């Protein structure tokens, strides 16, 4: 088996046109962070609910990795919309819980609400001295022809004994950064500068700074 890197050109968007990209998430917090981070890129970012798009339902996340789940979401949306689609799959990995909830962060304890999941996490962490944790984000940009770009970001921190802060979403009020602030005490631009998703978005932005990056095609033989 041999890997070969080939270059090919990016189809669809003409260089002079604004690239239209669908944000393939139902999470409003992610939408706000993605819009803020990519505002300088010159893309037209469409929400899933954009009236110019057909009705789109995100697929079930049946993957066992962030990459698989992000690809499921991005590819489904790119195919239905006929436009590039950007998905994020992310999670919180807690050392004392052997990396849980990880890829299953949105379903931790089979609980539907973020508040319920946070209480569940606090309960599981009760009495634990090792409170180290990290957030992971994988961004997948899928083109309608099946080509994929992937970007990853991580941030290390620890789990607080109780919630702090009113901003952000999900586990943010329980995540303490090394500088002493909780992730929910940061504005959207402040969170972008230090967070897992902010780092992945910065990598995407750097790759697209001079237009769509040259395609790397891996062929298996
Ligand atoms: P989409 O699948 O529609 O994008 P989702 O919220 O279900 O939205 P995920 O499947 O990626 O997203 O699940 C990620 C889980 O991890 C979810 O419970 C989030 O609240 C949590 N999470 C991810 N990033 C986070 C962040 O920046 N701050 C706090 N919690 C986060």
Boltz pocket constraint, residues with backbone or C-beta under 6 A from the ligand:
constraints:
  - pocket:
      binder: B
      contacts: [[A, 24], [A, 25], [A, 26], [A, 27], [A, 30], [A, 58], [A, 61], [A, 88], [A, 89], [A, 90], [A, 91], [A, 92], [A, 102], [A, 103], [A, 105], [A, 106], [A, 107], [A, 114], [A, 135], [A, 136], [A, 168], [A, 169], [A, 170], [A, 171], [A, 172], [A, 183], [A, 195], [A, 197]]
      max_distance: 6.0
